[in-house]
Amino acid sequence: MKINRSFLVAGLVLCMAAWVLAQEEMPAEKDTLTNRVSTTVKASTVADFIATGDAAYAAFDNEKALEAYQAGLEAFPGTFDLLWRISRAHIDIGEHLENKDDQLSHYETALDYANQAIEANPESATGYTRRAAATGKISLFKGVFSTIGLVKKVRADCEKALELDPNDSIAHYILARTHHKLTEKPGWIRKPMGLGWGNRKEAGRLFQRAIELRPDFIMYRLDYAHLLIDEKEYEKAREQLRTILELKIQDEDDEARKEEAQQLLKEIEGKK
């Protein structure tokens, strides 16, 4: 049987067009953060994403940690243990930025995620602690005595966290720093602002409790040493500073803190 050549060509063209159209209509895999991170780390559960993020956090790679946590949140919206970790990551990233606008943006984002964490689990101390940390960063950035309302919120969140978990070392530490920071101005100036409650004795008690709960954490001891120096308790300060020099690095800023401790020891040498 003789087949018309033009007919064959036309048929082939139609088949090719149909194939191309079918390829265009096929849904491409969504290029989400979840897919990218999942392909890299084979994460499929909340625990997988947290493990990946925590490993990066332990290696001081805050950007990678944030990416893993955000990918997990995209896959598992509203997850408390991802929300508070994202808040923490934004603070850690913001602390090391030179651009002030970017820094503040990260602190404000940290506050937003801390609020979401509290909404997801209002009975956990961690959400309130993370909110206190974010609010405190914003207050320090803008000026403590220019953000009186924020300072009061920091105190309220720390107290709520300690009500829920009396062994929350971070809440003890943040509240201790708040008390100490407020004493930069005399009580008669602070009292009309509603900040008369700040005092060094309470700061010392809170620092000590934070150290009892986590004795190997350099940051707690260094800030306590600053308080002791302000109080002219030089021998006690030296004890904290010398201990710092023996402790292992746990935080990305610990090397700098050790250097600061050495410098403080030189500055108070011979003081009694």
VEXPA-528546 format. One record per residue: x, y, z of N, C-alpha, C in turn. Coordinates in steps of 0.05 Angstrom, whole numbers, padded with zeros to 5 digits, always signed. Each point is the difference from the previous one (the first is absolute). Example, Ala and Ser with C-alpha at 12.3 -4.5 7.8 and 13.67 -1.06 7.14 Angstrom:
<pts>
+00264-00114+00156-00018+00024+00000+00018+00024+00000 -00007+00021-00014+00016+00024+00001-00015+00022+00014 
</pts>
This chain:
<pts>
+00017-00024+00000-00017+00024+00000+00018+00025+00000 -00006+00018-00017+00017+00024-00003-00011+00022+00019 +00019+00010+00017-00008+00021+00020+00011+00027-00009 -00017+00020+00001+00007+00027-00008+00021+00011+00019 +00023+00008-00010+00023+00010+00016-00008+00024+00016 -00015+00018-00011-00009+00025+00013-00016-00006+00025 -00017-00021-00003-00017-00009+00022+00017-00009+00024 +00022-00016-00006+00017-00009+00021+00014+00022+00015 +00010+00019-00016+00014+00023+00012-00019+00016+00018 -00024+00004-00009-00020+00015+00016-00006-00014+00026 -00002-00027-00002-00006-00015+00024+00023+00001+00020 +00024-00001-00010+00024+00001+00018+00001+00027+00014 -00006+00022-00015+00000+00026+00012-00021+00002+00022 -00023-00011-00005-00022+00001+00021+00008-00015+00025 +00013-00023-00004+00009-00016+00023+00021+00015+00017 +00019+00013-00014+00020+00015+00014-00012+00023+00016 -00019+00014-00012-00014+00022+00013-00014-00009+00025 -00014-00023-00003-00015-00010+00023+00019-00007+00023 +00024-00012-00006+00019-00007+00021+00011+00025+00014 +00006+00021-00015+00010+00025+00012-00021+00012+00018 -00025+00000-00009-00022+00011+00016-00003-00015+00026 +00002-00026-00002-00002-00017+00024+00022+00006+00020 +00024+00004-00010+00023+00007+00018-00005+00026+00014 -00010+00020-00015-00005+00026+00012-00022+00000+00021 -00019-00018-00003-00022-00001+00019+00006-00017+00024 +00022-00016-00001+00007-00016+00024+00010+00018+00022 -00011-00003+00025+00008+00018+00022+00029-00005+00008 +00016+00021-00001+00028-00003+00009+00000-00001+00031 +00020-00014+00010+00003-00003+00029+00004+00028+00012 -00015+00007+00020+00002+00026+00012+00027+00004+00013 +00013+00022-00008+00027+00006+00010-00002+00014+00027 -00008-00015+00020-00004+00012+00027+00026-00005+00016 +00002+00016+00022+00022-00004+00018+00000-00028+00011 -00024-00011+00005-00002-00027+00011+00012-00020-00019 -00006+00003-00026+00011-00019-00020+00030+00002-00002 +00011+00024+00001+00028+00003-00003+00015-00011+00024 -00010+00005+00024+00013-00010+00024-00005-00030+00002 -00024-00010-00007-00005-00028+00001+00018-00016-00018 +00005+00011-00024+00018-00014-00019+00028-00002+00011 +00008+00021+00015+00027+00001+00011+00003-00018+00024 -00019+00001+00018+00003-00015+00025-00019-00022+00004 -00017-00005-00020-00020-00021+00001-00018+00002+00025 -00008+00025+00006-00017+00005+00023-00029-00006-00008 -00014-00014+00018-00027-00007-00006-00018+00004+00025 +00012+00004+00023-00016+00004+00024+00010+00025+00014 -00016+00010+00019+00009+00023+00016+00027-00005+00013 +00003-00024+00011+00025-00007+00013+00024+00002-00019 -00004-00008-00025+00021+00002-00020+00009+00029-00005 -00020+00017-00004+00007+00028-00004+00014+00013+00024 -00010-00007+00024+00012+00011+00024+00028-00010+00003 +00005-00026-00005+00026-00012+00003+00020+00014-00019 -00009+00005-00025+00017+00013-00020+00007+00028+00009 -00021+00015+00009+00004+00027+00009+00017+00002+00025 -00004-00018+00019+00016+00000+00025+00029-00007-00006 +00005-00017-00019+00028-00007-00007+00014+00025-00011 -00014+00015-00017+00011+00024-00011+00004+00021+00022 -00019+00002+00018+00001+00019+00022+00025-00006+00018 +00004-00026+00005+00023-00008+00016+00026+00006-00013 +00000+00001-00027+00024+00007-00016+00002+00030-00005 -00018+00016+00013-00001+00029-00002-00007+00010-00028 -00014-00017-00015-00010+00008-00027-00029+00008+00003 -00005+00025+00008-00027+00008+00006-00018+00002-00025 +00012+00007-00022-00016+00002-00025-00010-00027-00008 +00017-00020+00001-00008-00027-00008-00020-00011+00020 +00004+00006+00025-00019-00009+00020-00028+00012-00005 +00000+00026-00006-00025+00013-00006-00014-00012-00024 +00015-00006-00020-00011-00012-00025-00014-00026+00006 +00013-00017+00017-00011-00026+00007-00026+00004+00016 +00001+00017+00020-00024+00005+00016-00023+00011-00016 +00006+00019-00018-00021+00011-00017-00012-00020-00019 +00017-00018-00011-00009-00021-00017-00019-00019+00015 +00007-00005+00025-00017-00017+00017-00026+00013+00005 +00000+00026+00005-00025+00014+00005-00018+00001-00025 +00013+00001-00023-00016+00000-00025-00014-00027-00003 +00014-00021+00009-00012-00027-00002-00019-00006+00023 +00006+00012+00023-00017-00006+00024-00007+00027+00013 -00019+00015-00011-00007+00027+00010-00009-00001+00029 +00008+00021+00014-00009+00004+00028+00014-00017+00020 +00022-00013-00007+00015-00017+00018+00016+00016+00020 -00007-00003+00025+00013+00016+00022+00030-00002+00000 +00010-00025-00001+00029-00003+00002+00016+00011-00023 -00013+00005-00022+00012+00014-00023-00002+00030+00003 -00023+00009+00010-00005+00029+00002+00020+00013+00019 +00004-00012+00024+00018+00013+00018+00029-00002-00009 +00007-00021-00014+00027-00002-00011+00005+00021-00022 -00020+00005-00016+00002+00021-00021+00004+00027+00014 -00014+00005+00021+00003+00025+00015+00029+00003+00010 +00010-00022+00011+00028+00000+00010+00020+00006-00022 -00004-00013-00023+00018+00003-00023+00001+00028-00009 -00023+00013-00001+00000+00028-00010+00015+00019+00019 -00001-00006+00026+00016+00016+00019+00030-00005-00005 +00007-00025-00003+00028-00006-00004+00011+00012-00025 -00016+00000-00021+00009+00012-00025+00002+00031+00003 -00021+00011+00012+00000+00029+00004+00023+00011+00016 +00008-00015+00020+00022+00009+00017+00026+00004-00015 +00004-00013-00023+00025+00001-00014-00001+00016-00026 -00021+00016-00003-00003+00017-00023+00010+00028+00005 +00013+00012-00019+00010+00027+00003-00022+00021-00007 -00017-00007-00019-00021+00019-00008-00022+00001+00021 -00004+00023+00012-00018+00003+00022-00029-00006-00007 -00008+00009-00024-00028-00006-00009-00005-00030-00003 +00020-00014-00011-00003-00029-00002+00000-00014+00027 +00016+00011+00018+00002-00011+00027-00028+00002+00013 -00011+00024+00000-00026+00004+00013-00021-00017-00014 +00001-00003-00026-00020-00016-00014+00001-00029+00010 +00023-00011+00005+00002-00027+00010-00011-00002+00028 +00005+00020+00017-00010+00000+00027-00031+00001+00000 -00011+00016-00018-00029+00002-00001-00012-00025-00011 +00014-00013-00019-00010-00026-00010+00001-00021+00022 +00022+00001+00015+00002-00018+00023-00023+00003+00019 -00008+00025+00005-00023+00005+00018-00026-00012-00012 -00003+00003-00026-00024-00010-00013-00002-00031+00003 +00022-00013-00004+00000-00030+00002-00003-00008+00029 +00010+00015+00019-00003-00006+00028-00030+00002+00008 -00013+00020-00011-00029+00003+00005-00015-00024-00011 +00008-00008-00024-00013-00024-00012+00005-00025+00017 +00024-00002+00011+00006-00023+00017-00017-00001+00024 -00005+00023+00013-00017+00002+00023-00028-00007-00007 -00009+00009-00023-00027-00007-00009-00003-00030-00005 +00021-00012-00010+00000-00029-00005+00000-00016+00025 +00014+00010+00021+00002-00015+00025+00004+00020+00023 -00022+00011+00010+00002+00020+00021+00008-00011+00028 +00002-00027+00002+00007-00012+00025+00030-00007+00002 +00015+00008-00020+00029-00006+00000+00015+00026+00008 +00020-00003+00017+00016+00023+00008+00017+00010-00023 +00008-00017-00018+00018+00007-00021-00010+00023-00018 -00025+00000-00006-00011+00021-00017+00003+00028+00013 -00005+00001+00026+00002+00025+00015+00029+00009+00002 +00018-00019+00004+00028+00006+00002+00010+00011-00027 -00009-00013-00022+00009+00010-00026-00012+00028-00006 -00024+00005+00009-00011+00027-00004+00014+00020+00017 +00008-00007+00024+00015+00018+00017+00027+00007-00013 +00012-00021-00012+00026+00005-00013-00003+00019-00023 -00020-00004-00017-00004+00017-00023-00008+00028+00008 -00018+00002+00019-00008+00027+00010+00023+00015+00012 +00017-00015+00015+00023+00012+00012+00020+00011-00020 +00003-00015-00022+00018+00009-00021-00010+00026-00013 -00026+00001-00004-00011+00024-00012+00003+00023+00019 -00005-00005+00026+00003+00022+00020+00028+00010+00001 +00019-00018+00000+00029+00008+00001+00007+00016-00025 -00011-00009-00023+00006+00013-00025-00010+00029+00000 -00024+00004+00010-00013+00026-00001+00007+00017+00025 +00010-00013+00020+00007+00014+00025-00020-00008+00022 +00011-00012+00021-00017-00010+00022-00018+00021+00011 +00010+00024+00006-00016+00020+00013-00017+00016-00020 +00001-00008-00025-00018+00011-00020-00022-00020-00007 +00002-00024+00011-00019-00021-00006-00009-00013+00026 -00011+00017+00018-00008-00009+00026-00020-00023-00001 -00019+00003-00018-00020-00021-00003+00012-00027-00007 +00020+00000-00017+00013-00025-00008+00015-00013+00023 +00013+00017+00016+00014-00010+00024-00019-00015+00018 -00023+00012+00004-00020-00012+00018-00010-00026-00012 -00002-00002-00026-00008-00025-00013+00021-00022+00003 +00025+00008-00001+00021-00019+00004-00002-00012+00028 -00004+00017+00020-00003-00010+00027-00024-00019+00003 -00022+00009-00012-00025-00017+00003+00004-00027-00014 +00013+00000-00023+00004-00026-00014+00019-00018+00015 +00021+00011+00012+00019-00016+00015-00014-00012+00025 -00016+00017+00013-00014-00010+00024-00020-00022-00007 -00014+00003-00023-00018-00020-00010+00015-00026-00006 +00023+00003-00013+00016-00024-00007+00008-00014+00025 +00009+00014+00021+00009-00012+00025-00023-00012+00016 -00023+00011-00004-00024-00011+00013-00006-00028-00012 +00004-00002-00027-00005-00025-00014+00023-00020+00004 +00025+00011+00001+00023-00017+00003+00021+00015+00017 +00001-00006+00026+00018+00014+00018+00030-00006-00006 +00005-00020-00017+00027-00007-00007+00009+00010-00028 -00014+00020-00010+00007+00011-00026+00023+00020+00005 +00024-00009-00007+00024+00016+00005+00000+00026-00017 -00010-00002-00024+00000+00024-00017-00018+00022+00011 -00023-00008+00011-00018+00020+00011+00013+00013+00025 +00014-00016+00016+00014+00012+00023+00021+00020-00010 +00015-00008-00021+00021+00017-00010-00011+00026-00012 -00021-00002-00017-00011+00024-00012-00010+00020+00021 -00014-00011+00020-00011+00017+00021+00023+00012+00016 +00021-00015+00005+00023+00011+00014+00013+00023-00015 +00003-00003-00026+00012+00021-00017-00019+00025+00000 -00026-00005+00000-00018+00022+00000+00003+00017+00026 +00001-00014+00023+00004+00014+00025+00026+00015+00000 +00021-00013-00009+00027+00013-00001+00000+00025-00018 -00012-00003-00024+00000+00022-00019-00015+00024+00011 -00022-00005+00014-00016+00022+00011+00016+00016+00021 +00018-00013+00014+00015+00014+00021+00021+00019-00011 +00002+00002-00026+00018+00020-00012-00010+00029+00007 -00026+00002+00007-00011+00026+00009-00009-00004+00029 +00003+00021+00016-00008-00002+00028-00030-00004+00003 -00008-00012+00023-00027-00007+00004-00019+00023-00001 +00009+00024+00010-00019+00023+00001-00007+00009-00028 +00017-00006-00020-00007+00007-00028-00019-00022-00011 +00006-00025+00007-00016-00022-00012-00028-00003+00012 -00002+00007+00026-00026-00005+00013-00024+00013-00013 +00002+00025-00009-00023+00012-00013-00007-00014-00027 +00020-00014-00011-00005-00014-00025-00013-00028+00004 -00002-00007+00025-00010-00027+00006+00021-00021-00002 +00026+00009+00003+00022-00019-00003+00016-00001+00026 -00012+00009+00022+00014+00000+00025+00007-00027+00011 -00012-00021-00011+00005-00027+00009+00028-00011-00006 +00013+00011-00019+00027-00010-00008+00020+00004+00022 +00014-00021+00008+00021+00003+00020+00021-00022-00003 +00025+00007+00008+00022-00018-00004+00000-00025+00018 -00012+00003+00023-00001-00024+00018-00017-00022-00013 -00022+00008-00012-00017-00020-00013+00013-00010-00026 +00014+00018-00013+00015-00009-00024+00021-00021+00008 +00014+00004+00022+00020-00019+00009-00013-00027+00006 -00023+00000+00014-00013-00025+00006-00008-00015-00025 -00010+00014-00019-00010-00012-00025+00024-00011-00017 +00022+00015+00000+00024-00009-00014+00010-00026+00013 +00001+00000+00026+00010-00024+00014-00018-00024-00006 -00026+00004-00001-00018-00022-00005+00004-00010-00029 +00003+00018-00019+00005-00008-00028+00026-00016-00002 +00020+00008+00015+00026-00015-00001-00003-00027+00014 -00015-00002+00021-00006-00026+00013-00013-00019-00020 -00018+00011-00015-00014-00017-00019+00017-00008-00025 +00018+00018-00007+00017-00006-00023+00028+00011+00006 +00015-00014+00016+00026+00010+00009+00022+00002-00022 -00004-00013-00022+00020-00001-00021-00005+00021-00022 -00019+00018+00004-00006+00019-00021+00014+00027+00006 +00017+00007-00018+00018+00023+00004-00015+00027+00003 -00020+00004-00017-00014+00026+00000-00011+00007+00028 -00011-00020+00014-00012+00005+00026+00021+00011+00019 +00023-00014+00000+00021+00008+00019+00013+00027-00007 +00002+00006-00025+00012+00025-00008-00017+00024+00009 -00026-00002-00005-00018+00022+00008-00002+00002+00030 +00002-00023+00014+00000+00001+00029+00026+00014+00010 +00022-00006-00013+00025+00013+00007-00001+00030-00003 -00014+00009-00021-00004+00029-00004-00015+00012+00023 -00021-00014+00009-00015+00010+00023+00018+00001+00025 +00016-00021+00005+00017-00001+00023+00021+00022+00000 +00010+00007-00024+00019+00022-00002-00014+00027+00006 -00025+00003-00009-00015+00024+00007-00004+00003+00030 -00003-00023+00013-00004-00001+00029+00027+00000+00015 +00022+00002-00015+00027-00001+00012+00006-00026+00015 -00013-00021-00008+00005-00027+00010+00021-00013-00018 +00024+00010+00002+00021-00007-00019+00009-00029+00002 +00002-00010+00024+00009-00028+00002-00020-00020-00011 -00026+00006+00005-00021-00017-00011+00000+00003-00031 +00005+00023-00010+00001+00004-00029+00023-00015-00012 +00023+00000+00014+00023-00015-00010-00006-00029-00002 -00015-00010+00020-00007-00028+00001-00017-00008-00025 -00019+00017-00007-00016-00005-00024+00017+00002-00025 +00017+00020-00002+00016+00004-00024+00020-00022-00004 +00012-00010+00021+00019-00022-00002-00014-00026-00009 -00024-00004+00011-00015-00023-00008-00006+00000-00030 -00007+00024-00010-00007+00003-00028+00024-00010-00018 +00024+00006+00008+00023-00007-00016+00004-00030-00002 -00012-00015+00019+00002-00029+00000-00023-00014-00014 -00021+00015-00007-00024-00013-00011+00003-00004-00030 -00014-00020-00011+00000-00006-00028-00018+00020-00015 +00006+00004-00026-00016+00016-00017-00026-00013-00006 -00022+00014+00005-00027-00011-00006-00016+00019-00018 +00008+00024-00002-00014+00020-00015+00019+00014-00019 -00010+00009-00023+00017+00013-00020+00015+00024+00010 -00010+00013+00022+00013+00024+00010+00018-00006+00025 +00003-00026+00007+00014-00007+00024+00030+00007-00002 +00012-00002-00023+00028+00007-00003+00005+00029+00007 -00018+00017-00010+00001+00029+00006-00005+00004+00030 -00017-00015+00011-00006+00003+00029+00024-00008+00017 +00014-00021-00009+00025-00007+00015+00021+00022-00001 +00002+00012-00023+00019+00022-00003-00009+00024+00018 -00025+00005+00001-00010+00021+00018+00006-00007+00029 -00004-00025+00007+00006-00008+00028+00029+00004+00007 +00018-00006-00019+00029+00005+00005+00005+00029+00003 -00013+00017-00016+00004+00029+00002-00010+00011+00027 -00023-00010+00009-00011+00008+00025+00018-00008+00023 +00012-00023-00001+00018-00009+00021+00024+00019+00002 +00010+00010-00023+00022+00019+00001-00009+00026+00012 -00025+00009-00007-00010+00026+00010-00004+00000+00030 -00008-00022+00012-00005-00001+00028+00023-00012+00016 +00022-00005-00013+00023-00011+00014+00009+00017+00023 +00002-00012+00024+00009+00014+00023-00022+00014+00015 -00024+00002-00011-00022+00013+00013-00012-00018+00022 -00008+00012+00022-00011-00016+00022-00027+00012+00009 
</pts>
